[in-house]
Amino acid sequence: MPRSRFGALAGWLVTLPLTLFGLLLVTFLIGRVMPIDPVIAVVGDRAPADVYARARLELGLDRPLYEQFFRYCSAILSGQFGRSVMTSRPVLEDIARFFPATLELATLATILGVALGVPAGVLAAVRQGSKTDQAIRFLTLIGHSVPIFVLGLVGLLVFYAKLDLVPGPGRINVAFDDIVTPVTGMLLIDSALQGEWEVFRDAVGHILLPAGVLAYFSLAYIARMTRAFMLEQLRQEYVTTARVKGMSERRVIWRHAFGNIAVPLITVVALSYAGLLEGSVLTETIFSWPGLGQYLTISLLNADMNAVLGATLVVGAVYLGLNLLCDLLYRVVDPRTR
């Protein structure tokens, strides 16, 4: 194995356990610092003192903090996230139920955001200062500045209430509940695999507006960063040299200039995707989308700390996984990092 690859592997083997440890420590401290008593969440605020004391003893909150942390790590590493007070089900089971809906929504929004945002950013950079550039910058400024809940409410008002182009909030019409057997948990994929095309069309209609709102938010960020990266590359000497040699403008832009922004652009897309996976709380609330964001919000309002910590840990693991994926993609895209 080359020394560079060995060094990268050794770096992963060192940083991965340390990052996981830090993630566990942060989620544990969140549960202890937040002004929410997990015992009251279990027994209620009117429970007798002896019931409160017994529940505190059963939860292990009477033990030293380091011992609580050790027990917490042991439970998490063995797949025991505790039981949700709100749903009375294991938290891991709840996460497996709600996370696919968020994954489906965020993935579709990211695909749309990349498909539209990258060409828009390149076009704005190539035509810097033109009306096209100004229009793209104006649209991306709106998408990046307007709060996501405002975009969602405006979208519902225009496309649902006024124009009646899309179904209302929710993931699917109640008439189609329990028709599709969950396999991946993502309704579009499961309904297509099982040939339930009527359900598929209804699911597409429901996801279009929330995914479109998130895609616009993602598109604005991706397009602005793509434009900035491309402008920097178009000023480089190798671009001028390629043009002097008679190379076609399309090849100069897409083969050379765009090829050199692939690595930072991967980071931008990954951060945008991770942000949609954990930051679509308001969108899921507005559109009544039964995803992890809505589950986390309701759990926090109900002081369900097992659910809050479990969902937070999953979000942190998603960020960690995307960072590792970025490192792998860097080595595929840029030979200099191998």
C-alpha positions in Angstrom: 0.0 0.0 0.0 1.4 3.5 -0.9 2.5 5.6 2.0 -0.2 8.3 1.2 -3.0 5.7 1.3 -1.6 4.2 4.5 -1.5 7.6 6.1 -5.1 8.3 5.0 -6.3 5.0 6.4 -4.4 5.6 9.7 -5.9 9.1 9.9 -9.4 7.6 9.5 -8.7 4.9 12.1 -7.7 7.6 14.6 -10.2 10.3 13.9 -13.3 8.1 13.6 -13.3 6.7 17.1 -12.4 10.2 18.5 -15.3 11.8 16.6 -17.7 9.1 17.7 -16.6 9.6 21.3 -17.0 13.4 21.0 -20.5 12.8 19.5 -21.5 10.6 22.3 -20.1 13.0 24.9 -22.0 16.0 23.4 -25.3 14.2 23.2 -24.9 13.0 26.8 -24.1 16.5 28.0 -27.1 17.9 26.1 -29.3 15.5 28.1 -27.8 16.7 31.4 -27.5 20.5 30.7 -31.0 21.0 29.2 -33.5 22.3 31.9 -35.7 19.2 31.5 -36.0 16.6 34.2 -36.2 13.2 32.5 -37.8 11.7 35.6 -40.7 14.1 35.5 -41.1 13.3 31.8 -41.6 9.6 32.8 -43.7 9.9 35.9 -45.4 13.3 35.5 -45.1 16.4 37.6 -47.8 15.2 40.1 -46.1 11.9 41.0 -45.5 11.3 44.7 -42.0 11.7 46.1 -41.4 8.0 46.5 -42.5 7.3 42.9 -40.1 10.1 41.7 -37.2 8.7 43.8 -37.8 5.1 42.6 -37.9 6.2 38.9 -34.7 8.3 39.4 -33.1 5.2 40.9 -34.2 3.0 38.0 -32.9 5.5 35.4 -29.5 5.5 37.2 -29.6 9.3 37.7 -28.4 8.9 41.3 -25.0 7.6 40.1 -21.9 9.7 39.5 -21.8 11.5 36.2 -18.9 9.5 34.8 -20.7 6.3 35.5 -23.8 7.6 33.9 -21.7 8.4 30.8 -20.2 5.0 30.7 -23.6 3.3 30.9 -24.9 5.7 28.2 -22.1 4.8 25.8 -22.5 1.0 26.5 -26.2 1.3 25.8 -25.7 3.3 22.6 -23.0 1.0 21.2 -25.2 -2.0 21.8 -28.1 -0.4 19.9 -30.1 0.5 23.0 -31.4 4.1 22.6 -34.0 3.7 25.3 -37.8 3.9 25.0 -39.7 6.9 23.9 -42.1 8.4 26.5 -44.2 9.9 23.7 -44.7 6.8 21.6 -44.0 4.0 24.1 -41.8 2.3 21.5 -38.0 1.9 21.4 -36.4 5.1 20.1 -34.4 3.1 17.5 -37.6 1.7 16.1 -39.1 5.2 15.9 -36.0 6.6 14.1 -36.2 3.7 11.6 -39.8 4.6 11.0 -39.4 8.4 10.6 -36.0 8.9 9.1 -36.7 7.4 5.6 -39.3 10.1 5.0 -36.7 12.8 5.8 -34.2 10.9 3.7 -36.6 10.7 0.7 -37.5 14.4 1.0 -33.9 15.7 1.4 -32.5 13.4 -1.4 -35.0 14.6 -3.9 -34.5 18.2 -2.9 -30.7 17.8 -3.2 -31.0 16.2 -6.7 -33.1 19.1 -7.9 -30.9 21.6 -6.2 -27.7 20.2 -7.8 -29.3 19.7 -11.2 -30.5 23.3 -11.4 -28.0 25.1 -9.1 -24.7 23.9 -10.7 -25.6 24.9 -14.3 -27.1 28.2 -13.0 -23.9 29.0 -11.1 -21.7 28.1 -14.2 -23.9 30.2 -16.5 -23.8 33.2 -14.1 -20.0 33.0 -13.9 -19.5 32.7 -17.7 -21.8 35.7 -18.3 -20.6 37.8 -15.4 -22.2 41.2 -15.3 -24.9 40.4 -17.8 -28.7 40.5 -17.2 -28.6 36.7 -16.9 -26.0 36.9 -14.2 -28.0 39.6 -12.3 -31.2 37.6 -12.6 -29.6 34.4 -11.2 -27.9 36.3 -8.4 -31.2 38.0 -7.5 -33.1 34.6 -7.4 -30.4 33.0 -5.4 -30.3 35.9 -3.0 -34.0 35.5 -2.3 -33.6 31.7 -1.8 -30.7 32.2 0.5 -32.2 35.1 2.5 -35.9 34.4 2.9 -36.6 32.0 5.9 -37.6 28.5 4.8 -40.9 28.6 6.7 -41.9 31.8 4.7 -41.1 30.0 1.4 -43.2 27.0 2.6 -46.2 29.1 3.6 -46.1 31.1 0.4 -45.8 27.9 -1.6 -48.9 26.5 0.2 -50.8 29.7 -0.3 -50.1 29.9 -4.1 -49.8 26.4 -5.4 -52.3 24.7 -3.0 -54.8 27.2 -1.8 -55.0 29.5 -4.8 -54.0 27.4 -7.9 -54.9 24.0 -6.6 -51.9 22.4 -8.4 -50.7 20.2 -5.7 -52.3 18.2 -2.9 -52.4 19.5 0.7 -50.0 18.9 3.5 -49.0 15.3 4.4 -47.1 12.5 2.8 -50.0 10.7 1.1 -53.8 10.8 0.9 -55.4 8.9 3.8 -57.2 6.7 1.3 -53.9 5.1 0.3 -52.7 4.4 3.9 -51.4 0.9 4.5 -51.6 -0.1 0.8 -47.9 -0.2 0.3 -45.8 -2.5 2.5 -42.8 -0.6 3.9 -39.5 -2.1 2.5 -37.1 0.9 2.3 -39.5 3.2 4.2 -39.3 5.6 1.2 -42.8 5.8 -0.2 -41.8 6.6 -3.8 -39.4 3.6 -4.1 -41.7 1.2 -2.2 -44.8 2.0 -4.3 -42.8 1.7 -7.5 -41.3 -1.6 -6.5 -44.8 -3.0 -5.7 -46.4 -1.6 -8.8 -48.8 0.6 -6.9 -48.7 3.4 -9.5 -51.8 5.2 -8.2 -50.1 5.5 -4.8 -46.9 6.5 -6.5 -48.6 9.4 -8.4 -50.3 10.6 -5.2 -46.9 10.4 -3.3 -45.2 12.4 -6.1 -48.0 15.1 -5.9 -47.5 15.4 -2.1 -43.7 15.6 -2.2 -43.4 18.1 -5.0 -44.0 21.2 -3.0 -42.0 20.5 0.1 -39.1 19.1 -2.0 -39.4 22.1 -4.3 -39.1 24.5 -1.4 -36.1 22.7 0.0 -34.6 22.4 -3.5 -34.9 26.2 -4.0 -33.1 26.8 -0.7 -30.4 24.3 -1.6 -30.2 25.6 -5.2 -29.5 29.1 -4.0 -26.5 28.0 -1.9 -25.1 25.7 -4.5 -25.5 28.2 -7.4 -23.8 31.0 -5.4 -20.8 28.8 -4.4 -20.5 27.4 -7.9 -20.4 30.9 -9.4 -17.7 32.0 -6.9 -15.6 28.9 -7.6 -16.0 29.3 -11.4 -15.1 33.0 -11.4 -11.9 32.2 -9.6 -10.9 29.5 -12.1 -11.9 31.5 -15.2 -9.3 34.2 -14.2 -6.5 31.6 -14.1 -3.8 31.6 -16.8 -4.5 28.0 -17.9 -7.9 29.1 -19.1 -6.4 31.9 -21.2 -3.8 29.5 -22.5 -6.5 26.9 -23.5 -8.5 29.6 -25.3 -5.4 30.9 -27.2 -4.7 27.3 -28.4 -8.1 27.3 -30.0 -9.9 25.0 -27.7 -13.7 25.2 -27.8 -15.4 27.4 -25.2 -17.5 24.5 -24.0 -14.4 22.3 -23.3 -12.6 25.2 -21.6 -15.5 25.7 -19.3 -16.7 22.2 -18.5 -13.6 20.1 -19.0 -10.9 22.4 -17.4 -12.5 25.2 -15.3 -15.4 23.1 -13.9 -13.1 20.1 -13.4 -11.0 22.1 -11.1 -13.9 23.1 -8.8 -15.2 19.5 -8.5 -13.5 18.9 -5.1 -14.8 22.1 -3.3 -18.2 21.6 -5.0 -18.5 18.1 -3.5 -18.1 19.7 0.0 -20.7 22.3 -0.8 -23.2 19.6 -2.0 -22.5 17.4 1.0 -23.0 20.2 3.5 -26.2 21.2 1.7 -27.5 17.6 1.8 -26.6 17.2 5.5 -28.3 20.5 6.3 -31.5 19.3 4.6 -31.4 16.0 6.4 -31.2 17.6 9.8 -32.5 21.1 9.2 -35.8 20.5 7.5 -37.7 20.7 10.8 -39.7 23.8 9.8 -40.5 22.4 6.4 -41.7 19.1 7.8 -43.8 21.0 10.4 -45.4 23.2 7.8 -46.2 20.4 5.4 -47.1 17.8 8.1 -44.3 15.6 6.8 -43.8 12.7 9.1 -40.0 12.8 9.2 -37.2 12.9 11.7 -37.4 16.7 12.0 -41.0 16.7 13.1 -40.4 13.7 15.4 -37.5 15.6 17.0 -39.6 18.8 17.5 -42.5 17.0 19.0 -40.2 15.0 21.3 -38.5 18.1 22.5 -41.8 19.8 23.2 -42.9 16.7 25.2 -39.5 16.5 27.1 -38.9 13.1 25.6 -35.1 13.1 26.1 -34.5 9.6 25.0 -36.0 10.4 21.6 -34.3 13.8 21.4 -30.8 12.4 22.2 -31.4 9.4 19.8 -32.4 11.7 16.9 -29.5 14.1 17.7 -27.1 11.2 17.6 -28.4 10.1 14.2 -28.0 13.6 12.8 -24.4 13.7 14.1 -23.7 10.2 12.6 -25.1 11.5 9.2 -22.7 14.4 9.2 -19.8 12.0 10.1 -20.8 9.6 7.3 -21.1 12.4 4.7 -17.6 13.7 5.7 -16.1 10.2 5.2 -18.0 9.9 1.8 -16.5 13.3 0.8 -13.0 12.0 1.6 -13.6 9.0 -0.7 -15.0 11.1 -3.5 -12.0 13.5 -3.3 -9.8 10.6 -4.1 -11.9 9.6 -7.1 -12.2 13.1 -8.5 -8.8 14.5 -7.8 -5.8 12.1 -8.4 -3.5 14.4 -6.4 -5.3 13.4 -3.1 -4.6 9.7 -3.6 
